[in-house]
């Protein structure tokens, strides 16, 4: 797989998304808070489960499956539920002053 410079990735994200969370993104990554974004607690796990249900024949096939699955996820109310869950996560994080919140969920 070819190496992508971080600046190329940022350029791509800036061109295709109004806002995105990350180092030097339009929204700074929350310090020590990887589980406070829908991408971490919802999208990657859901996408991985869907994409790897059936084996891909090659890299291009894998890319096509990823795009199809993302489009399908976008069309479900699962995305809305994941975003709605943010309030619970943020409130829990504030309540414990930034400490671990897994035991509260």
C-alpha positions as CSV (number, residue, x, y, z in Angstrom):
1,X,0.0,0.0,0.0
2,X,1.5,3.4,-0.9
3,X,2.5,5.9,1.8
4,X,0.4,9.0,2.1
5,X,1.9,12.2,3.6
6,X,-0.2,13.6,6.5
7,X,-0.4,16.9,4.5
8,X,-2.0,15.0,1.5
9,X,-4.5,13.4,3.8
10,X,-5.4,16.8,5.4
11,X,-5.7,18.4,1.9
12,X,-8.1,15.6,0.9
13,X,-10.2,16.0,4.0
14,X,-10.4,19.8,3.6
15,X,-11.6,19.4,0.0
16,X,-14.2,16.8,0.7
17,X,-15.5,17.7,4.2
18,X,-16.7,21.0,5.7
19,X,-15.5,20.0,9.1
20,X,-13.4,17.1,10.4
21,X,-11.7,16.2,13.7
22,X,-8.0,15.6,13.8
23,X,-4.5,17.1,14.2
24,X,-4.6,20.3,12.2
25,X,-8.2,19.6,11.3
26,X,-11.0,22.2,11.3
27,X,-11.8,20.9,14.8
28,X,-8.9,20.0,17.1
29,X,-8.8,16.4,18.3
30,X,-9.8,16.3,22.0
31,X,-6.8,15.7,24.1
32,X,-6.7,12.1,25.5
33,X,-10.3,11.6,24.3
34,X,-10.3,9.1,21.4
35,X,-13.7,7.6,22.4
36,X,-15.6,10.9,22.2
37,X,-16.1,10.9,18.4
38,X,-18.7,8.9,16.5
39,X,-15.9,7.7,14.2
40,X,-14.2,5.9,17.0
41,X,-17.1,4.5,18.9
42,X,-19.4,3.8,16.0
43,X,-18.3,4.1,12.4
44,X,-15.0,2.2,12.3
45,X,-16.5,-0.8,14.1
46,X,-19.7,-0.9,12.1
47,X,-17.8,-0.4,8.8
48,X,-15.3,-3.1,9.6
49,X,-18.0,-5.6,10.6
50,X,-19.9,-4.9,7.3
51,X,-16.8,-4.8,5.0
52,X,-15.2,-8.0,6.3
53,X,-18.4,-10.1,6.2
54,X,-17.2,-11.4,2.8
55,X,-13.6,-11.6,1.7
56,X,-12.4,-9.1,-1.0
57,X,-10.6,-10.3,-4.1
58,X,-8.2,-7.4,-4.4
59,X,-7.6,-3.8,-3.2
60,X,-10.0,-2.2,-5.7
61,X,-12.8,-4.6,-4.6
62,X,-12.1,-3.6,-1.0
63,X,-12.3,0.1,-1.8
64,X,-15.6,-0.4,-3.7
65,X,-17.1,-2.4,-0.7
66,X,-16.0,0.4,1.7
67,X,-17.6,3.1,-0.3
68,X,-20.8,1.0,-0.7
69,X,-21.0,0.3,3.0
70,X,-20.4,3.9,4.0
71,X,-23.2,5.1,1.7
72,X,-25.5,2.4,3.2
73,X,-24.6,3.5,6.7
74,X,-25.3,7.1,5.8
75,X,-28.8,6.2,4.8
76,X,-29.7,4.6,8.1
77,X,-30.9,6.1,11.4
78,X,-27.8,4.5,13.0
79,X,-25.8,7.6,12.2
80,X,-28.4,9.8,14.0
81,X,-28.4,7.5,17.0
82,X,-24.6,7.7,17.2
83,X,-24.6,11.5,17.0
84,X,-27.4,11.6,19.7
85,X,-25.2,9.5,21.9
86,X,-22.6,12.3,21.9
87,X,-24.5,14.2,24.5
88,X,-24.4,11.2,26.9
89,X,-20.6,10.7,26.3
90,X,-19.8,14.4,26.8
91,X,-22.0,14.8,29.9
92,X,-20.4,11.6,31.4
93,X,-16.9,12.9,30.6
94,X,-17.6,16.3,32.2
95,X,-19.1,14.6,35.3
96,X,-15.9,12.6,36.0
97,X,-13.7,15.6,35.1
98,X,-12.1,13.9,32.1
99,X,-11.4,10.5,33.7
100,X,-12.5,7.1,32.3
101,X,-16.2,6.8,31.5
102,X,-16.5,3.2,30.3
103,X,-18.0,2.2,33.6
104,X,-20.7,4.8,33.3
105,X,-22.0,3.8,29.9
